[in-house]
Amino acid sequence: MLHPDETVNLDTIIPIVVGTHLRAELGDRRRGYYLGEAIVAWMEQQEIPGPPWPLVCSDLWYLNDPELRTRPTICIGQPEVNAATAALSSKLGIVLLEDNAYRIQGDPEFIELKYCLWGIDDAHTNQCVEQFIKNALPNFLGAIFGVSVEK
């Protein structure tokens, strides 16, 4: 596991990127920690001791570190409140779109391991994260750890 008193080796993390906007701090950071817990739970179920480990970080930190941007990444939050979502979303396909609710963007083949998740409001962003955990997270993590996931 990661520890705040130890140097963070970027090869040992999966960034969960949230915006530095106050709205993002209110909702998306909480969702980021929730998603991180889901990642760790999946790793435990698969008996994967890690690394890499999930780490919630700000969009500014992520965008200003070229090495960090090479890591498999999940961005949470609308492009208006998360600059990393704004930077990545135009390069990603839509994996799941629920009109007037939320969208999940990424690579359905799990080759380019970058995902953006956001809803039109707080409740819909929660639904979006739940759908990602249920429908895409196992394959996303399977691609990172080299684990075949049955559909």
C-alpha positions, -999 to 999 in steps of 0.1 A, spaced: 0 0 0 10 36 -4 20 56 27 22 94 31 57 91 47 72 72 18 82 85 -16 55 78 -42 69 59 -72 46 68 -101 48 32 -115 29 21 -84 -2 42 -88 -35 44 -107 -44 81 -107 -80 89 -100 -81 125 -111 -106 151 -97 -109 188 -103 -96 215 -81 -128 234 -85 -148 238 -53 -178 218 -68 -153 190 -76 -140 191 -40 -175 187 -27 -185 156 -47 -159 143 -70 -131 138 -44 -155 118 -23 -164 97 -54 -127 93 -61 -121 77 -27 -151 55 -32 -137 43 -65 -103 37 -50 -120 15 -24 -137 -4 -52 -104 -9 -69 -87 -23 -37 -117 -46 -31 -114 -60 -66 -77 -65 -61 -84 -84 -29 -110 -106 -45 -85 -114 -73 -58 -120 -47 -36 -93 -63 -12 -78 -38 -5 -47 -59 10 -24 -70 -3 -3 -87 -26 12 -61 -53 39 -66 -44 74 -56 -68 103 -58 -51 135 -71 -60 169 -85 -62 177 -122 -35 203 -118 -11 179 -103 -19 153 -130 -17 177 -160 16 192 -149 34 158 -145 42 142 -179 52 109 -163 19 107 -143 -1 113 -175 14 80 -189 -3 60 -162 -37 42 -165 -61 70 -154 -97 75 -143 -110 111 -143 -141 120 -124 -161 152 -131 -174 174 -158 -149 191 -181 -160 224 -165 -147 214 -131 -119 189 -141 -92 201 -165 -80 165 -170 -114 155 -182 -114 185 -205 -80 175 -219 -88 138 -223 -125 136 -232 -121 148 -268 -96 120 -275 -118 92 -260 -148 74 -274 -182 72 -256 -185 38 -239 -218 45 -222 -241 75 -227 -273 79 -207 -290 109 -223 -296 138 -199 -278 119 -172 -242 108 -175 -214 96 -198 -185 72 -196 -157 78 -221 -127 56 -227 -115 27 -249 -139 -2 -249 -110 -25 -260 -90 -15 -228 -58 -7 -247 -57 30 -240 -63 29 -202 -78 63 -198 -114 69 -187 -136 100 -180 -167 97 -159 -193 125 -153 -229 132 -149 -251 163 -154 -253 167 -116 -242 151 -84 -268 123 -83 -261 114 -119 -223 114 -114 -229 90 -86 -248 67 -110 -221 71 -136 -194 59 -111 -216 30 -101 -221 20 -137 -183 22 -143 -176 0 -113 -202 -25 -124 -196 -26 -161 -160 -14 -169 -138 -15 -138 -131 -53 -139 -119 -51 -175 -100 -19 -169 -82 -35 -139 -78 -69 -157 -60 -50 -185 -36 -34 -160 -29 -66 -140 -30 -91 -169 -61 -109 -155 -87 -123 -178 -122 -112 -168 -152 -132 -178 -181 -112 -192 
